[in-house]
Amino acid sequence: MSLISVRHLWKEYDDKVVLEDINLEIEERAFVALVGPSGCGKTTFLKMLLSEEIPTRGIIELDGKPIPKEPGPDRGVVYQRYSVFPHLTVLGNVLLAKDLGARGPGTRLLGRVFGAARRAATEKARELLAAVGLAHAADKYPSQLSGGMQQRLALAQALMAEPRVLLLDEPFGALDPGIRADIHVLMRKLWHERALTAVMVTHDLPEAFGLATRVIAFERRRDEPSDGGRYGARIAKDIGIWPPRVAGAPKAV
Ligand SMILES: Nc1ncnc2c1ncn2[C@@H]1O[C@H](COP(=O)(O)OP(=O)(O)OP(=O)(O)O)[C@@H](O)[C@H]1O
């Protein structure tokens, strides 16, 4: 069974069709790159996977069940520009992800984590900071971080709730090429080492083909101003990388 199943999905804003009859099955541990012209609906699609937007028609299932109506800890997200809390340290920003997502035993009003749960969360946040190469920066403030370090922090924060699905919206688009290459290495490592299924929007084809197991291109079959928004984008290409990349088996890359 697929982890994510999208069937006959349409998204319209007023009388403008953005996405038209999208059908897609995403296997667990896949790394899907979504590419396509500007404005073709890639971010809108990601927002529907995150439950920040509601489909006009059609079905999205996560693990065989309708996707939850609200964003939740099962889906993490990283945007191109990370919105940090400037008055919190790097460690504090990662812990906040836990606070915001906190539920159940060990939690109190406002969802803040206390006591043993707090200590476990701090340990986990430190482990994540080490995993993204920010162990040395735990006590720094976001304004003291470079763009690349901020995106590493964004990854740590997104992973704090151990999401099954990691959604990435041009996460490395604002970085210089050298920094980007470094963070690609990190992204590969995280995907191999953690139980993640990733869906990443990117404009960068080498990035798409360099990281993904599968590259999906959205495109409108007609895109004339005279069409007045009658046609949405569809899946124009669905390319499996060859030889296949297998999560957890970096030697196969
Ligand atoms: N809330 C909204 N209300 C109305 N129209 C919207 C809304 N959000 C997005 N759109 C429109 O939907 C279309 C798709 O936008 P979207 O941002 O998903 O495209 P994209 O492929 O991610 O573009 P880009 O590559 O430039 O980021 C655009 O025409 C946009 O103007």
The ligand as an SDF file (V2000), in Angstrom:
LIG
                    3D

 31 33  0  0  0  0  0  0  0  0999 V2000
   -4.7050   31.6520   -1.7170 N   0  0  0  0  0  0  0  0  0  0  0  0
   -4.7440   31.8180   -3.0390 C   0  0  0  0  0  0  0  0  0  0  0  0
   -5.7680   32.4920   -3.6140 N   0  0  0  0  0  0  0  0  0  0  0  0
   -5.8230   32.6150   -4.9610 C   0  0  0  0  0  0  0  0  0  0  0  0
   -4.9020   32.1360   -5.8110 N   0  0  0  0  0  0  0  0  0  0  0  0
   -3.8700   31.4820   -5.2880 C   0  0  0  0  0  0  0  0  0  0  0  0
   -3.7320   31.2710   -3.8730 C   0  0  0  0  0  0  0  0  0  0  0  0
   -2.6000   30.5620   -3.6540 N   0  0  0  0  0  0  0  0  0  0  0  0
   -2.0470   30.3370   -4.8720 C   0  0  0  0  0  0  0  0  0  0  0  0
   -2.7980   30.8880   -5.8510 N   0  0  0  0  0  0  0  0  0  0  0  0
   -2.5350   30.8220   -7.2790 C   0  0  0  0  0  0  0  0  0  0  0  0
   -2.3620   29.4650   -7.6090 O   0  0  0  0  0  0  0  0  0  0  0  0
   -1.3820   29.3380   -8.6330 C   0  0  0  0  0  0  0  0  0  0  0  0
   -0.3560   28.3250   -8.2080 C   0  0  0  0  0  0  0  0  0  0  0  0
    0.4530   28.8890   -7.1850 O   0  0  0  0  0  0  0  0  0  0  0  0
    1.6360   28.0820   -6.4970 P   0  0  0  0  0  0  0  0  0  0  0  0
    2.3140   29.0050   -5.5610 O   0  0  0  0  0  0  0  0  0  0  0  0
    1.1080   26.8130   -5.9790 O   0  0  0  0  0  0  0  0  0  0  0  0
    2.5600   27.7720   -7.7320 O   0  0  0  0  0  0  0  0  0  0  0  0
    4.0600   27.2260   -7.7650 P   0  0  0  0  0  0  0  0  0  0  0  0
    4.1280   26.2230   -8.8570 O   0  0  0  0  0  0  0  0  0  0  0  0
    4.4820   26.7920   -6.4170 O   0  0  0  0  0  0  0  0  0  0  0  0
    4.8450   28.5390   -8.1730 O   0  0  0  0  0  0  0  0  0  0  0  0
    6.3710   28.9810   -7.9050 P   0  0  0  0  0  0  0  0  0  0  0  0
    7.2230   27.9670   -8.5940 O   0  0  0  0  0  0  0  0  0  0  0  0
    6.4690   30.3360   -8.5430 O   0  0  0  0  0  0  0  0  0  0  0  0
    6.5660   29.0080   -6.4160 O   0  0  0  0  0  0  0  0  0  0  0  0
   -0.8240   30.7270   -8.8890 C   0  0  0  0  0  0  0  0  0  0  0  0
   -1.4600   31.2680  -10.0230 O   0  0  0  0  0  0  0  0  0  0  0  0
   -1.2240   31.4920   -7.6670 C   0  0  0  0  0  0  0  0  0  0  0  0
   -1.4100   32.8400   -7.9580 O   0  0  0  0  0  0  0  0  0  0  0  0
  1  2  1  0
  2  3  1  0
  2  7  2  0
  3  4  2  0
  4  5  1  0
  5  6  2  0
  6  7  1  0
  6 10  1  0
  7  8  1  0
  8  9  2  0
  9 10  1  0
 10 11  1  0
 11 12  1  0
 11 30  1  0
 12 13  1  0
 13 14  1  0
 13 28  1  0
 14 15  1  0
 15 16  1  0
 16 17  2  0
 16 18  1  0
 16 19  1  0
 19 20  1  0
 20 21  2  0
 20 22  1  0
 20 23  1  0
 23 24  1  0
 24 25  2  0
 24 26  1  0
 24 27  1  0
 28 29  1  0
 28 30  1  0
 30 31  1  0
M  END
$$$$
